Amino acid sequence: MQRVAEQEVMDDWENVEAYANADFSVAHNEVISRYQNTFQHLLNPAKVLDLGCGAADIAIRFSQTSPRSQIDAVDASAPMLAYAEQAVRIAGLSQKIKLYESMLPDCHWPTQIYDLIISNSLLHHMTHAEDFWQVIKTIAHAQTHIFVVDLCRPDSLEQAAALTQQHMADAPEILQQDFYNSLLAAYTLDEVKDQLDAFNWTHFHVEKYSDRHMMIAGRICP
Ligand SMILES: C[S@@+](CC[C@H](N)C(=O)[O-])C[C@H]1O[C@@H](n2cnc3c(N)ncnc32)[C@H](O)[C@@H]1O
């Protein structure tokens, strides 16, 4: 099935409100535990960058399990960042998580030397996937660890509809539509491997770990 791009930045208030209030605890806890299993030697990276942080749910969960980490979290959507700011404050993590508005591939925040770059569900939003990897290449140093999770595009519209029904049946209609659109916009495992090949990152681990998720993990220099 051909990829169907979706709106890149999530800045529609109704959509953002539904997303920010959704319960992603199962999927996001899975992201954190996969990170911990993959990089067992780096459970408290000093400096972390979260690309496409949305309402900061991943950044907050990461901070709660890695309390010594300092996290810069970046998103292009002002409404999303407004929800993120509130969530970070309620979690009592304002000293640990700093939020920045920036539309990748522009990097409008005081970038640092990061031990880890994480990103959940941003790649499929990017109009040009190579921009996503180029940002990582620009910011990362040789020892930076990369941990990216995203959806995998199903083989057909019917499969996308079935996955939406299976996993989002109880969610509000707007979130169901969002999830369906995201499945259509997602990249396949082979497409992601090609994207990595273009950056000579063939040593990255790419794995489909559920009926709809993939993870990509590695270090710039193996
Ligand atoms: C599906 S959400 C994922 C949010 C968060 N990572 C999570 O797991 O809950 C994708 C986010 O990427 C942001 N985004 C899309 N394109 C972007 C870009 N070019 N630069 C920065 N953020 C972008 C959207 O605004 C949205 O908040």
The ligand as an SDF file (V2000), in Angstrom:
LIG
                    3D

 27 29  0  0  0  0  0  0  0  0999 V2000
    1.9380   11.5380   17.2850 C   0  0  0  0  0  0  0  0  0  0  0  0
    2.6270   12.8840   18.1410 S   0  0  0  0  0  0  0  0  0  0  0  0
    3.7270   12.0500   19.2520 C   0  0  0  0  0  0  0  0  0  0  0  0
    3.9530   12.8410   20.4950 C   0  0  0  0  0  0  0  0  0  0  0  0
    4.8040   12.1530   21.5770 C   0  0  0  0  0  0  0  0  0  0  0  0
    6.1160   11.8070   21.1150 N   0  0  0  0  0  0  0  0  0  0  0  0
    4.1000   10.9450   22.1190 C   0  0  0  0  0  0  0  0  0  0  0  0
    4.6140    9.8410   21.9410 O   0  0  0  0  0  0  0  0  0  0  0  0
    3.0480   11.0930   22.7290 O   0  0  0  0  0  0  0  0  0  0  0  0
    3.7360   13.6120   16.9690 C   0  0  0  0  0  0  0  0  0  0  0  0
    4.2630   14.9730   17.3940 C   0  0  0  0  0  0  0  0  0  0  0  0
    5.2770   15.4000   16.4820 O   0  0  0  0  0  0  0  0  0  0  0  0
    5.1110   16.7900   16.2590 C   0  0  0  0  0  0  0  0  0  0  0  0
    5.7560   17.1460   14.9840 N   0  0  0  0  0  0  0  0  0  0  0  0
    5.3780   16.8120   13.7430 C   0  0  0  0  0  0  0  0  0  0  0  0
    6.2350   17.3010   12.8230 N   0  0  0  0  0  0  0  0  0  0  0  0
    7.1940   17.9670   13.5300 C   0  0  0  0  0  0  0  0  0  0  0  0
    8.3570   18.6940   13.1510 C   0  0  0  0  0  0  0  0  0  0  0  0
    8.7190   18.8390   11.8640 N   0  0  0  0  0  0  0  0  0  0  0  0
    9.1120   19.2370   14.1180 N   0  0  0  0  0  0  0  0  0  0  0  0
    8.7660   19.0990   15.4360 C   0  0  0  0  0  0  0  0  0  0  0  0
    7.6690   18.4260   15.8460 N   0  0  0  0  0  0  0  0  0  0  0  0
    6.8920   17.8700   14.8960 C   0  0  0  0  0  0  0  0  0  0  0  0
    3.6150   17.0020   16.2610 C   0  0  0  0  0  0  0  0  0  0  0  0
    3.2610   18.3410   16.4870 O   0  0  0  0  0  0  0  0  0  0  0  0
    3.1870   16.0610   17.3970 C   0  0  0  0  0  0  0  0  0  0  0  0
    3.1610   16.7190   18.6270 O   0  0  0  0  0  0  0  0  0  0  0  0
  1  2  1  0
  2  3  1  0
  2 10  1  0
  3  4  1  0
  4  5  1  0
  5  6  1  0
  5  7  1  0
  7  8  2  0
  7  9  1  0
 10 11  1  0
 11 12  1  0
 11 26  1  0
 12 13  1  0
 13 14  1  0
 13 24  1  0
 14 15  1  0
 14 23  1  0
 15 16  2  0
 16 17  1  0
 17 18  1  0
 17 23  2  0
 18 19  1  0
 18 20  2  0
 20 21  1  0
 21 22  2  0
 22 23  1  0
 24 25  1  0
 24 26  1  0
 26 27  1  0
M  CHG  2   2   1   9  -1
M  END
$$$$
